[in-house]
């Protein structure tokens, strides 16, 4: 065991030197072992009941290479801390209301939809069903309404990176999440800052924030209402290659936030497009803390 831990430590230090690389990281036992070592052993907040979490990882549009890594990262956080039982699926039948009610929280893992309609439920129904278009759209709307009802009745929702495009043309989903996806410049080094250094969910990070390589997401839709509590942000002026005609030289853009809807809790977190980001144990702690809040294990005033 001592030899294994030493090897993992050495590997971890080596991998830090390549943390800025944008190359895809193989999803293999070596990578899994590293994350298992870096993940927190205990939760930040006390809890009474073990939570049950569903990680949904279907992408009908752009398929982020980090999907299996993120899927496994959430599983490891739940198992190592002992705080969560984690199920994983790519089956849209999990959004039937009775299935949703089996979980304390749903994690949408880069669930990008096709560009034409930006509706993942519709995309998948077209692929697996021979029904007519009206019936399939009716079912897609039903599954969306199920998700919104689930949250309003007390469920938790964590939306990761590209998952914000699951239903990107839906005003109701935009309001639920807090925004819709607009665009992103190329990947670059971003100085991520803490929006409120005193908030319990950002205590994993140093007060000055952290450097992060990712796609800096910009938003539209419900984002303009600012109906959320920002956790992380970047300064707009620091972002290179912004869209012509939309260049922001002042202000900030949030990279992670939380909000409540009805009796439920929602979190959006843009990091990360890259598995290298999970080499940062602070980010792993942040995810685990957020899972505790989203699932209802901890509440804040």
C-alpha positions, 0 to 999 in steps of 0.5 A: 500500500505504501508503495502504491501511494508513493507511486500515486504521489509521484504521478500526481506531481508529474501530471501537474506539470502537464495540467495546462495541456489540452490533449485528451487524457486516457480514461484508464485505471491509472487516471482513476487511481489518481482521482481516487487518491486526490478525492476528499476522504470526508465531507466538509459538512456533517450529514445524517442520511446518505444521499442518492445521486443520478449522473446522467451523461447522454450527449446527442450533440457535441460529445465532450471527451471529459464525459467519462472522467466526470462521470467517474469523478462524481462516483469516486466523490460519493464512494470515498466520502461515503456520503452518496450512492451514485447511479449512472445512466444515458437513458432518458426514461430516467426522467420519468417522474417516478424515476426522478423521485428516487434521487436526492440530486440529478447531475447533468454531465455535459448533456449537449443537444444537437444544434438544430433544436437544442432539445436533448429529449427530442433528439433522443426520441427521434433516434429510438422511436418511430412515433410521429413528430407531434407525439415525440415533441409532446413526450419531450415537453413532458420529460422537461416538465418532469425535471422542473417539477422534480426540482420544485418539489425538493430535488437537486440539480447540478448542471456541469459545463456543456449540460447547460445546452440540454434544453438551450432554447427553453425559457423554462429550463433557462430560468431553472438553471439561471441562464442559457449558453451563448458562446465560448471563445477558445480554451485559454488560461483563466484566473477564476475568482471567488465571488463571495470569499465568505460563502461556505461553498468556496472555502475549498479554494484559496482566497485569491482564487485559482488559475484554470484552463478552460472554455470561458462560457458566456451566457444569455437568456435568464442570465440577464436576470441575475437570479442566482448567487454567484460562486465563481467568476472571471473578469471579462477584460481578461478573456481573449478572442471574444466574439466580434460585436460582443466584446466585453471590456468591463464587468465579470461573468460567472463561472459557477452559481447556485439558486433555489426554485420552489423547494429545490436547489440548482447549481451550474458549474462551467469547469471543466472541459478538461479532465486535467482540471480534476488534478486540482484537489480543491476543485474536487472538494468544491464539487463534493461540497456542492453535491452536499448542498444540492442534495439537501445534506446541508443548508445555508442561511 
